[in-house]
């Protein structure tokens, strides 16, 4: 007995629906993983490089720490200015 000439079409349609459903799930999964990865990389300040200190800041920090005396501090500062 024939079903109007569509004997194998029902199974083929089901296979295509399952295939496209799997593709949709995979695309959504990739999108979620990508978003989570971007958020984790950009969300933490400790992962970022600290801003570079200017020469004047380095000089002041060294003077404050006692690495150089006042005379050397002033000499180097004058050299930086000009």
C-alpha positions in Angstrom: 0.0 0.0 0.0 1.4 3.4 -0.9 1.0 6.6 1.1 0.5 9.0 -1.8 4.1 8.6 -3.1 5.8 9.8 0.1 7.1 6.5 1.5 10.6 7.8 2.6 9.9 11.5 3.0 8.8 11.4 6.6 12.1 9.9 7.8 14.1 12.3 5.7 12.3 15.3 7.1 12.9 14.0 10.7 16.6 13.5 9.9 16.9 17.1 8.6 15.1 18.5 11.6 17.4 16.7 14.0 20.5 17.9 12.0 19.4 21.5 12.0 18.5 21.3 15.7 22.0 20.0 16.5 23.5 22.9 14.4 21.4 25.4 16.3 22.5 23.9 19.7 26.1 24.0 18.7 26.0 27.6 17.5 24.3 28.7 20.8 26.9 26.8 22.7 29.8 28.5 20.9 28.2 31.9 21.5 27.9 31.2 25.2 31.5 29.9 25.5 32.8 33.0 23.6 30.9 35.5 25.8 32.0 33.8 29.0 35.6 33.8 27.8 35.5 37.5 26.9 33.9 38.4 30.2 36.6 36.4 32.2 39.5 38.0 30.3 38.3 41.6 30.6 36.7 41.5 34.0 39.8 41.4 36.3 42.1 44.3 37.0 44.8 42.0 38.3 45.2 40.4 34.8 46.0 43.8 33.2 49.5 45.3 33.0 50.0 48.2 35.4 50.4 51.6 33.9 54.0 52.7 33.2 55.4 55.1 35.7 56.7 58.4 34.4 60.4 59.2 35.1 59.4 61.8 37.6 57.3 59.3 39.5 60.1 56.8 39.6 62.5 59.5 40.8 60.1 60.5 43.6 59.6 56.9 44.6 63.3 56.2 44.8 63.9 59.4 46.9 61.0 58.5 49.2 62.4 55.0 49.6 65.9 56.4 50.5 67.6 54.9 47.4 68.9 58.4 46.5 69.7 61.5 48.6 68.3 65.0 48.2 71.2 66.2 46.1 71.0 63.4 43.6 67.2 63.8 43.5 67.5 67.5 42.6 70.3 66.9 40.1 68.3 64.2 38.3 65.1 66.2 38.4 66.8 69.2 36.9 68.2 66.9 34.2 64.7 65.5 33.4 63.3 69.0 33.1 65.7 70.2 30.7 
